[in-house]
């Protein structure tokens, strides 16, 4: 009976999740490129977008490396009294008193700026409350939930020193008993006095749609984004992709697209018209489109590419989840019947640290049904949680009945484990860790598997063109086994190895117009038919790289410190300068994002994924599954 039940379950899984057997432009699987940085801004992709944002006379001093900073929304700062030599601290991270009594700054002493104008800011605490002057005795507290005029401060600057002024004219000062008050009514000098502070920059890494639009102001932001949207991606790019073996584009969009042309402040309209053009170009050049909801209301991961204002993650709230479902309904209604639509990705990179699995599964289940209300054939794509989560959790959730895809993002970056690897070890990791996991997920007979983001870049310094070719070839070879296909991040990028066009034109990525890997033979002794790991205690395959991060759940894509496409060298210089207090400050462009999303996933073998799914290990190669929907 057990054998019959097991066989029946496998058969049922195949019926429910098997794709239609047709092709995308004659190819059996998706070979896609992301149009990142186009309709959802990521400053590291095109830093020049932020060059014109004004910031008065605010110059960051007191650093070994003096840098002109533009104080955007989400900049993290610490404030130190020059007389007391103590940091301002919000007790318990906010919600009560503010003191000036800490010798060393940590999270309670770190505040996130909300930009009101080029010199006016609100300061948000770790717990979400804002510093406020709204108290009868003049005390500064950390108790405001919504910032108004009493939570808005004017920052005056003289080199490394600042005065913090209330809008009513009073100045903030420390007291000798280590409190912070707002009753100083005279113009303080820049000598050592209780109303003078030093401002230490902890991080200035959020450069997304919110920072751009709020930094410029509506009229100027509208001009900048209109020029960007009409020039960054054009019909000629779709022509280029169609001639170089690509059959699909994955297009990141933000939630505000539903209210185009007049989205809520500070966002700027125009992305919907650009998305319409993309579908038209795709139809003209024989490509398919995946719409990827990259930025959800409230932010699902606290990063710039989810349009977070200050790095916080508020998306899991019922209100924001409901709004996000409305976004999916809008997109499915508008594009569900378009011949170029291949699929809709319900959410990009939700954070495992802040998005509970039950909330995500409920959202995915309802989102799947919304898409099905408008299309019976469009693929519904579910992105794995980033951080400490295993994609098998989505296989076990039983979401949807047909054309369901799980999206994994593979980067040999953003984790200390990869930092010391040489080129050979990086290539070994692809074959010894990624390949077995993909096979195990195929064996699970669940949703299709999509490598929705990967890149021909790593932490190897001064790598040769040949080494890049081998690394890219290894990824093309292994990711060809993903049952849905893959999508390169990204089409255009100021950093050359992230730029698909640059890689193809300069032959760093050898991918032919026929859509086949031109160097797919086994590399350095590793290939599809070989496995150099060992068996675990249950006789299952275990990757041969010790203490490796889980290949399925790398930390999220962050701002890389890689070389720009027009630079002469390939090396990646350090992106961190040392502050006077021994802390660090990250330059505003090209830096790795300062975040607290967990990451550091524990080692999980590919065999464990298969075991969790209840399937048996096999070396058989599954029949290739065509994934393009019927026209």
LOTILO-785999 format. One record per residue (C-alpha): residue number from 1; x, y negated, z negated. Coordinates in steps of 0.001 Angstrom, whole numbers, plus 500000, padded with zeros to 6 digits. Layout:
// residues N
   n     xx     yy     zz
 NUM      X      Y      Z
...
// end
This chain:
// residues 631
   n     xx     yy     zz
   1 500000 500000 500000
   2 502820 497599 499101
   3 504429 498126 502503
   4 501161 497507 504306
   5 500504 494351 502301
   6 504019 493077 503003
   7 503683 493770 506716
   8 500310 492077 506773
   9 501746 489007 505062
  10 504559 488748 507608
  11 502089 489130 510478
  12 499783 486504 508974
  13 502719 484124 508487
  14 503694 484573 512133
  15 500156 483874 513309
  16 499848 480789 511123
  17 503218 479213 511818
  18 504261 480441 515259
  19 504650 477598 517784
  20 503259 477473 521275
  21 505502 479092 523870
  22 506126 476227 526212
  23 509077 473921 526718
  24 510064 470314 526308
  25 511324 469166 529691
  26 512478 472701 530453
  27 514373 473086 527156
  28 513359 475606 524534
  29 513868 473332 521514
  30 513967 469712 520466
  31 517219 467957 521295
  32 516546 464506 519881
  33 518210 461253 518914
  34 516973 458936 516162
  35 516235 455319 517023
  36 517488 454217 513610
  37 517878 450550 512737
  38 515308 449427 515321
  39 511817 449213 513800
  40 513103 449828 510267
  41 516128 447651 509521
  42 519303 449105 508005
  43 521924 446405 507645
  44 524924 448717 507949
  45 523763 449766 511425
  46 523771 446172 512708
  47 525326 443868 510074
  48 525042 440748 512232
  49 521286 440664 511574
  50 522056 439220 508134
  51 524772 436750 509096
  52 522548 433668 509103
  53 520800 434061 505737
  54 521412 430918 503623
  55 522538 431037 500013
  56 523359 427473 499030
  57 526759 427062 497394
  58 526721 430420 495613
  59 530251 431752 495766
  60 531237 434804 493759
  61 534454 434134 491886
  62 536236 435797 488995
  63 537142 438768 491162
  64 540496 440023 492284
  65 538975 439947 495758
  66 536934 436774 496243
  67 533998 437419 498569
  68 531229 435173 499852
  69 528021 436915 498812
  70 524503 436326 499975
  71 522284 437064 496989
  72 519509 439162 498469
  73 516652 440956 496769
  74 517995 443885 494780
  75 521460 442462 494071
  76 522520 443866 490682
  77 524150 441441 488269
  78 525431 441267 484704
  79 525578 438034 482676
  80 528295 437311 480082
  81 528520 434400 477646
  82 531869 432613 478002
  83 531843 431568 474319
  84 530671 434794 472680
  85 532385 437003 475277
  86 529315 439269 475100
  87 526903 440521 477737
  88 523208 439683 477877
  89 521235 442856 477105
  90 517563 443824 477421
  91 516936 446133 474465
  92 515933 449641 475576
  93 516149 448500 479184
  94 513265 446033 478815
  95 509951 445603 477055
  96 511142 443663 473997
  97 513958 441357 472850
  98 516977 440066 474741
  99 520299 439778 472932
 100 523823 438600 473767
 101 525803 441163 471813
 102 527281 443841 474082
 103 531031 444231 474578
 104 530606 446610 477516
 105 527899 446332 480156
 106 525790 449301 481230
 107 522235 449799 482500
 108 520523 447682 479807
 109 522842 444824 480734
 110 522231 445110 484484
 111 519503 443037 486145
 112 518113 443232 489674
 113 517503 439922 491420
 114 514236 439048 493107
 115 514947 436200 495487
 116 512480 433283 495465
 117 514660 430814 497375
 118 518362 430484 498089
 119 518988 429317 494503
 120 515897 430536 492604
 121 515642 434080 491297
 122 513736 436388 488985
 123 515659 438969 486951
 124 514210 442475 486628
 125 515327 444880 483903
 126 515970 448606 484100
 127 512465 449433 482865
 128 510754 447152 485377
 129 510027 444166 483129
 130 511258 440659 483968
 131 513115 438144 481837
 132 510653 435453 480784
 133 510743 432067 479049
 134 507057 432325 478173
 135 507373 432312 474381
 136 506427 429691 471780
 137 509825 429635 470060
 138 511846 429372 473286
 139 513235 432900 473109
 140 514032 434662 476369
 141 512301 438049 476284
 142 512156 441040 478632
 143 508399 441548 478533
 144 506819 440180 481737
 145 505298 442781 484052
 146 504548 440379 486913
 147 506920 437476 487676
 148 505482 433949 487812
 149 506987 430476 487314
 150 508021 431220 483706
 151 510047 434173 485027
 152 511783 432129 487736
 153 515256 430706 487085
 154 517407 428276 489042
 155 521067 429305 489159
 156 523675 426544 489334
 157 527189 427654 490198
 158 530717 426368 489774
 159 533250 428938 490929
 160 532811 431978 488660
 161 530617 430183 486114
 162 526853 429683 486180
 163 524141 427720 484425
 164 520683 429278 484303
 165 517984 426639 484441
 166 514231 426888 483933
 167 511910 425289 486458
 168 510755 422883 483705
 169 514298 421538 483380
 170 515542 423356 480276
 171 518703 425469 480308
 172 519231 428972 478974
 173 521862 429285 476257
 174 523230 431893 473898
 175 523087 431307 470155
 176 525662 432082 467502
 177 523354 434773 466134
 178 523415 436480 469576
 179 519986 435540 470915
 180 519089 433974 474263
 181 516962 430818 474170
 182 515724 428244 476682
 183 515611 425032 474629
 184 518792 423286 475804
 185 517505 420068 477413
 186 520753 418423 478547
 187 523058 418973 481498
 188 525743 421345 480180
 189 529342 420970 481231
 190 531485 423670 482799
 191 533756 424030 479790
 192 533335 426775 477196
 193 529855 426150 475804
 194 526853 428269 474867
 195 524912 427354 478048
 196 527652 428545 480408
 197 527876 432150 481588
 198 529847 434319 483970
 199 527892 436270 486596
 200 529323 439691 487454
 201 528153 441355 490663
 202 527611 445093 490204
 203 526114 445940 493598
 204 524813 444083 496629
 205 523915 446956 498915
 206 520256 446641 499891
 207 520030 445239 503414
 208 516642 446316 504713
 209 513484 444743 506093
 210 512546 443174 502766
 211 515945 441560 502247
 212 516110 440264 505810
 213 512619 438775 505928
 214 512675 437304 502419
 215 516218 436027 502871
 216 515560 434108 506080
 217 511980 433075 505423
 218 509153 433904 507815
 219 509870 431626 510783
 220 513583 432354 511032
 221 513087 436081 510313
 222 510494 436238 513086
 223 513009 434842 515580
 224 515763 437229 514446
 225 513568 440336 514566
 226 511901 439471 517868
 227 515305 439199 519523
 228 516494 442398 517837
 229 513444 444474 518758
 230 513553 443436 522404
 231 517299 443978 522895
 232 518478 446741 520540
 233 516470 449520 522233
 234 515326 449167 525859
 235 514033 451296 528724
 236 517622 451816 529883
 237 518343 453700 526648
 238 515549 456164 527399
 239 517019 456581 530871
 240 520446 457266 529327
 241 519017 459880 526961
 242 517051 461652 529679
 243 520217 461912 531801
 244 522294 463326 528944
 245 520279 466326 527827
 246 518026 464672 525225
 247 514316 465496 525408
 248 512892 463723 522326
 249 513299 460561 520265
 250 512590 460350 516537
 251 511352 456827 515810
 252 511458 455525 512209
 253 508626 453108 511363
 254 507564 451185 508266
 255 504163 451181 506586
 256 503530 447523 507505
 257 503104 448542 511157
 258 499439 449240 510404
 259 498765 445540 509773
 260 500537 444234 512844
 261 500767 441484 514022
 262 500288 439894 510568
 263 501635 442278 507900
 264 501856 441295 504217
 265 504621 438890 503213
 266 507532 438959 503691
 267 507342 441524 506516
 268 507299 440376 510128
 269 504935 441702 512798
 270 505923 443038 516199
 271 506944 446634 515474
 272 503642 448056 516746
 273 504080 446505 520188
 274 507635 447886 520268
 275 506393 451379 519358
 276 503817 451183 522154
 277 506644 450337 524553
 278 508664 453312 523302
 279 505795 455666 524137
 280 505489 454106 527578
 281 509221 454494 528236
 282 509152 458069 526944
 283 506376 458947 529370
 284 508263 457325 532252
 285 511479 459240 531539
 286 509956 462559 530508
 287 510766 462355 526788
 288 508665 463227 523749
 289 508243 461101 520611
 290 508292 461954 516915
 291 506909 459144 514755
 292 508760 459175 511440
 293 507257 457263 508494
 294 510609 456073 507187
 295 509347 453445 504737
 296 506253 454072 502602
 297 504524 451440 500447
 298 506281 451221 497084
 299 509377 453014 498490
 300 509789 456779 498200
 301 513548 456721 497497
 302 514626 453206 496462
 303 516859 452701 499492
 304 517062 449936 502056
 305 515738 452219 504792
 306 512508 452621 502819
 307 512249 448811 502526
 308 512701 448837 498750
 309 512898 445348 497302
 310 515244 446173 494444
 311 516015 449907 494464
 312 513004 450987 492430
 313 510758 453887 493490
 314 507060 453160 492966
 315 505578 455320 495744
 316 504337 458260 493621
 317 501546 456089 492169
 318 498047 457088 493383
 319 497493 453642 494901
 320 500594 453847 497090
 321 499950 457476 498060
 322 496448 456494 499183
 323 497842 453588 501227
 324 500361 455936 502842
 325 497615 458326 503924
 326 495921 455355 505584
 327 499163 454720 507485
 328 499177 458328 508736
 329 495549 458004 509790
 330 496362 454818 511707
 331 499292 456435 513539
 332 497409 459654 514298
 333 494381 457708 515550
 334 496453 455511 517837
 335 498877 458110 519224
 336 497242 461502 518579
 337 496057 461838 522166
 338 499119 460349 523847
 339 500861 462831 526177
 340 504285 461811 524833
 341 503514 462523 521168
 342 505324 465602 519890
 343 504839 465157 516156
 344 504346 462908 513140
 345 506704 463072 510166
 346 504652 462285 507077
 347 507478 460832 504946
 348 511239 460445 505229
 349 513564 461516 502399
 350 511375 461411 499276
 351 513584 461399 496189
 352 513615 464564 494078
 353 514563 462470 491039
 354 511450 460288 491200
 355 508848 462027 493398
 356 507271 465052 491636
 357 506801 468119 493807
 358 503082 468431 493048
 359 502471 464823 494135
 360 504422 465394 497341
 361 502701 468696 498189
 362 499285 467126 497621
 363 500217 464223 499893
 364 501623 466521 502585
 365 498501 468703 502475
 366 496175 465743 502923
 367 498452 464172 505537
 368 498459 467409 507529
 369 494667 467435 507634
 370 494546 463792 508729
 371 496819 464549 511692
 372 494702 467597 512553
 373 491599 465397 512600
 374 493119 463629 515614
 375 495274 466310 517248
 376 495172 470098 517140
 377 498640 470451 518643
 378 500868 467660 517305
 379 503579 468966 515004
 380 503286 467873 511379
 381 506773 467403 509943
 382 507514 467611 506217
 383 510835 466191 505058
 384 512556 467941 502183
 385 513140 466023 498958
 386 516635 464572 498735
 387 518726 465230 495659
 388 518411 468314 493494
 389 515703 470200 495379
 390 515609 473293 497570
 391 513697 473285 500887
 392 512223 476670 499989
 393 509795 474749 497762
 394 508051 473494 500904
 395 508021 476983 502426
 396 506313 478298 499304
 397 503752 475468 499175
 398 501656 476865 502040
 399 500994 473486 503640
 400 498968 473612 506853
 401 497994 476411 509215
 402 499767 475643 512491
 403 502651 473664 513995
 404 504230 472810 510639
 405 507910 471832 510497
 406 510299 471317 507554
 407 512941 468633 508115
 408 516452 469013 506626
 409 519154 466325 506763
 410 522722 467618 507048
 411 525685 465328 506349
 412 529249 466263 505379
 413 529293 462954 503531
 414 527952 461193 500419
 415 529143 463869 497995
 416 532530 464082 496218
 417 532773 467696 497363
 418 533433 466581 500941
 419 535839 463749 500110
 420 538970 465910 499948
 421 538119 468276 502811
 422 540305 468364 505902
 423 538934 468951 509393
 424 539262 472744 509219
 425 537412 472921 505903
 426 534594 470733 507229
 427 534152 473034 510213
 428 534276 476086 507944
 429 531520 474568 505817
 430 529242 474294 508846
 431 529682 477980 509706
 432 529922 479429 506208
 433 527240 477366 504431
 434 524894 475738 506905
 435 524579 478695 509291
 436 523576 481295 506671
 437 520997 478949 505215
 438 519393 478328 508592
 439 519273 482078 509181
 440 517692 482648 505766
 441 515033 480024 506449
 442 514317 481621 509831
 443 513967 484984 508105
 444 511411 483495 505699
 445 508818 483431 508527
 446 507424 480114 507354
 447 507358 476671 508944
 448 509772 475815 511723
 449 513092 474234 510727
 450 514268 470855 512026
 451 517669 469264 511412
 452 516139 465806 511596
 453 519385 463961 510849
 454 523036 464856 511387
 455 526078 462952 512588
 456 529513 463534 514093
 457 531228 461823 511161
 458 532976 462964 507995
 459 535406 461783 505303
 460 538498 462976 507190
 461 540917 460080 507629
 462 542560 459377 511008
 463 541012 462414 512678
 464 541882 462970 516332
 465 539430 463063 519210
 466 540015 466817 519465
 467 539091 467296 515790
 468 535905 465281 516264
 469 535050 467386 519306
 470 535455 470579 517301
 471 533440 469253 514359
 472 530652 468065 516649
 473 530796 471331 518575
 474 530457 473363 515374
 475 527347 471408 514412
 476 525807 471758 517872
 477 526557 475475 517787
 478 525011 476094 514358
 479 522112 473643 514552
 480 521041 475263 517821
 481 519674 478000 515537
 482 517186 475641 513881
 483 513825 476952 515074
 484 512413 473496 515892
 485 515631 471776 516935
 486 517741 468824 515833
 487 517980 465033 516008
 488 521232 463040 515917
 489 521495 459967 513664
 490 521535 457567 515480
 491 521370 456198 519068
 492 523180 452906 518400
 493 525330 451904 515470
 494 527977 449324 514689
 495 530087 452206 513344
 496 531218 454125 516354
 497 531057 457765 515240
 498 527447 457285 514137
 499 526632 455941 517603
 500 525356 458695 519932
 501 525957 456664 523085
 502 529548 455916 522061
 503 530182 459584 521228
 504 528910 460743 524618
 505 530596 458035 526682
 506 533945 458479 524917
 507 533712 462299 524859
 508 533887 462669 521090
 509 530684 464735 521229
 510 530664 467230 524104
 511 526999 467663 524876
 512 526122 468226 528524
 513 523242 466860 530579
 514 521843 470385 530745
 515 521313 470185 527008
 516 523819 472921 526217
 517 526865 472623 523989
 518 529930 472490 526214
 519 532223 473804 523481
 520 529986 476290 521711
 521 532526 479103 521591
 522 533655 480211 518112
 523 536028 477670 516550
 524 538877 478488 514183
 525 537675 482077 513928
 526 534103 481200 512952
 527 531089 481644 515165
 528 527599 483033 515351
 529 528752 486639 515173
 530 531165 486234 512257
 531 530708 485658 508548
 532 533583 485065 506150
 533 531747 484882 502856
 534 531211 487670 500344
 535 528258 489555 498907
 536 526708 488570 495617
 537 525693 491034 492900
 538 522559 492007 494807
 539 524421 492694 498022
 540 523267 489467 499622
 541 525487 487124 501566
 542 527031 484306 499591
 543 528966 481472 501262
 544 532716 481774 500970
 545 533236 478144 499932
 546 533298 478009 496103
 547 531363 475352 494188
 548 529858 473974 497372
 549 526875 471636 497152
 550 523600 473128 498267
 551 523746 472717 502056
 552 520015 472099 502129
 553 519803 469146 499772
 554 522654 466693 500225
 555 522388 463256 498653
 556 520506 460815 500822
 557 521995 459049 503786
 558 523637 455945 502358
 559 525626 453009 503661
 560 528839 454592 504999
 561 532273 453027 504939
 562 533154 454238 508411
 563 534802 452251 511141
 564 532794 449950 513383
 565 532518 450849 517042
 566 534713 447948 518174
 567 537489 448505 515626
 568 540811 449856 516812
 569 541325 452600 514235
 570 539239 455454 512908
 571 540304 455246 509279
 572 537847 454135 506594
 573 539281 451502 504269
 574 538216 451306 500659
 575 534974 449426 500158
 576 535342 448604 496471
 577 537063 445634 494853
 578 537843 445294 491164
 579 536091 442659 489083
 580 537781 440657 486365
 581 536063 442703 483652
 582 537283 446002 485055
 583 534033 446765 486842
 584 533599 447029 490578
 585 531933 445023 493282
 586 530947 446497 496603
 587 531230 444382 499754
 588 527850 443659 501299
 589 528502 445482 504570
 590 529655 449019 505185
 591 529601 450166 501591
 592 528262 453302 499979
 593 524993 452550 498248
 594 524930 452185 494457
 595 522013 454360 493395
 596 520765 456742 490736
 597 518993 459339 492839
 598 520621 462293 491164
 599 522383 464085 493995
 600 525127 466445 492954
 601 522930 469410 493710
 602 523999 472708 492253
 603 525420 475358 494515
 604 522682 477484 496029
 605 523582 480134 498537
 606 521650 480661 501721
 607 520903 484174 500504
 608 519140 482695 497479
 609 516787 480831 499797
 610 515884 484047 501551
 611 515473 485904 498265
 612 513154 483236 496932
 613 511005 483675 499997
 614 510779 487399 499333
 615 512210 488505 502667
 616 514954 490995 503356
 617 518360 490159 504740
 618 518916 490942 508388
 619 521558 490300 510994
 620 519046 490452 513819
 621 518810 487357 515930
 622 515232 486140 516196
 623 513771 485458 519572
 624 514093 481800 520531
 625 510897 479896 519777
 626 509787 477152 522105
 627 508385 474224 520167
 628 507043 471576 522506
 629 503310 471144 522238
 630 500996 471654 525199
 631 500509 468535 527249
// end
